[in-house]
Amino acid sequence: MRGARIEEAPDRAQATERESSSSAFDPLPLMLARRLKHAAADVEFIDDFRRAYEQWRGRRFDSRTSPAAAAPRRSATPRARG
């Protein structure tokens, strides 16, 4: 819902700009476009994060179910016998 309002805001700002034909600089359309770009970047980041998490989770699940993961691990240093 909020995303739709953000996407429509530049159009509303431009319509308002046309109605008020003053010669003053109106930064609103630029600010709204910037906000929309940031929202798009956030959505892209969340999508990348989700994919990375799913890959990590898949690798973790695979390592738990593989036969090599079930075998006991041996120490890299030999134990002293005494």
C-alpha positions as a Markdown table, in Angstrom:
| # | Residue | x | y | z |
|---|---|---|---|---|
| 1 | Met | 0.0 | 0.0 | 0.0 |
| 2 | Arg | 2.7 | 2.5 | 1.0 |
| 3 | Gly | 4.7 | 1.6 | -2.1 |
| 4 | Ala | 1.8 | 2.5 | -4.4 |
| 5 | Arg | 1.6 | 5.9 | -2.7 |
| 6 | Ile | 5.3 | 6.5 | -3.2 |
| 7 | Glu | 5.1 | 5.5 | -6.9 |
| 8 | Glu | 2.1 | 7.8 | -7.5 |
| 9 | Ala | 3.6 | 10.8 | -5.6 |
| 10 | Pro | 5.9 | 12.1 | -8.4 |
| 11 | Asp | 2.9 | 12.2 | -10.7 |
| 12 | Arg | 0.9 | 14.1 | -8.1 |
| 13 | Ala | 3.8 | 16.5 | -7.6 |
| 14 | Gln | 4.1 | 17.2 | -11.3 |
| 15 | Ala | 0.4 | 17.8 | -11.6 |
| 16 | Thr | 0.6 | 20.2 | -8.6 |
| 17 | Glu | 3.6 | 21.9 | -10.3 |
| 18 | Arg | 1.6 | 22.5 | -13.5 |
| 19 | Glu | -1.4 | 24.0 | -11.6 |
| 20 | Ser | 0.8 | 26.4 | -9.7 |
| 21 | Ser | 2.7 | 28.2 | -12.5 |
| 22 | Ser | 5.0 | 30.1 | -10.1 |
| 23 | Ser | 8.6 | 30.6 | -11.1 |
| 24 | Ala | 9.8 | 29.2 | -7.7 |
| 25 | Phe | 12.0 | 26.0 | -7.8 |
| 26 | Asp | 10.0 | 23.0 | -6.6 |
| 27 | Pro | 12.3 | 20.2 | -5.2 |
| 28 | Leu | 9.4 | 17.9 | -4.4 |
| 29 | Pro | 9.5 | 15.9 | -7.7 |
| 30 | Leu | 13.3 | 15.3 | -7.3 |
| 31 | Met | 13.0 | 14.4 | -3.6 |
| 32 | Leu | 10.2 | 11.9 | -4.4 |
| 33 | Ala | 12.2 | 10.4 | -7.2 |
| 34 | Arg | 15.1 | 10.0 | -4.9 |
| 35 | Arg | 12.9 | 8.3 | -2.3 |
| 36 | Leu | 11.6 | 5.9 | -5.0 |
| 37 | Lys | 15.1 | 5.0 | -6.0 |
| 38 | His | 16.0 | 4.3 | -2.4 |
| 39 | Ala | 12.9 | 2.1 | -2.0 |
| 40 | Ala | 13.8 | 0.2 | -5.1 |
| 41 | Ala | 17.4 | -0.3 | -3.9 |
| 42 | Asp | 16.0 | -1.6 | -0.5 |
| 43 | Val | 13.7 | -4.1 | -2.3 |
| 44 | Glu | 16.7 | -5.3 | -4.4 |
| 45 | Phe | 18.8 | -5.7 | -1.3 |
| 46 | Ile | 16.1 | -7.6 | 0.5 |
| 47 | Asp | 15.8 | -9.9 | -2.5 |
| 48 | Asp | 19.6 | -10.5 | -2.6 |
| 49 | Phe | 19.7 | -11.1 | 1.2 |
| 50 | Arg | 16.8 | -13.6 | 0.9 |
| 51 | Arg | 18.7 | -15.5 | -1.9 |
| 52 | Ala | 21.9 | -15.6 | 0.1 |
| 53 | Tyr | 20.1 | -16.8 | 3.2 |
| 54 | Glu | 18.4 | -19.6 | 1.2 |
| 55 | Gln | 21.7 | -20.7 | -0.3 |
| 56 | Trp | 23.3 | -20.7 | 3.1 |
| 57 | Arg | 20.4 | -22.6 | 4.6 |
| 58 | Gly | 20.5 | -25.2 | 1.7 |
| 59 | Arg | 24.2 | -25.8 | 2.3 |
| 60 | Arg | 23.7 | -26.1 | 6.0 |
| 61 | Phe | 20.9 | -28.6 | 5.5 |
| 62 | Asp | 23.0 | -30.6 | 2.9 |
| 63 | Ser | 25.9 | -30.8 | 5.2 |
| 64 | Arg | 23.7 | -32.3 | 8.0 |
| 65 | Thr | 22.3 | -35.0 | 5.8 |
| 66 | Ser | 25.4 | -36.0 | 3.8 |
| 67 | Pro | 27.2 | -39.2 | 4.9 |
| 68 | Ala | 30.5 | -37.3 | 5.3 |
| 69 | Ala | 28.9 | -35.0 | 7.9 |
| 70 | Ala | 27.6 | -38.0 | 9.8 |
| 71 | Ala | 31.1 | -39.6 | 10.2 |
| 72 | Pro | 33.1 | -38.6 | 13.3 |
| 73 | Arg | 35.8 | -36.0 | 12.6 |
| 74 | Arg | 39.4 | -36.8 | 13.4 |
| 75 | Ser | 41.7 | -34.3 | 15.0 |
| 76 | Ala | 44.3 | -32.7 | 12.8 |
| 77 | Thr | 47.0 | -33.1 | 15.5 |
| 78 | Pro | 48.0 | -36.6 | 16.6 |
| 79 | Arg | 47.4 | -37.5 | 20.2 |
| 80 | Ala | 50.3 | -38.5 | 22.4 |
| 81 | Arg | 50.1 | -42.1 | 23.6 |
| 82 | Gly | 51.2 | -42.7 | 27.0 |
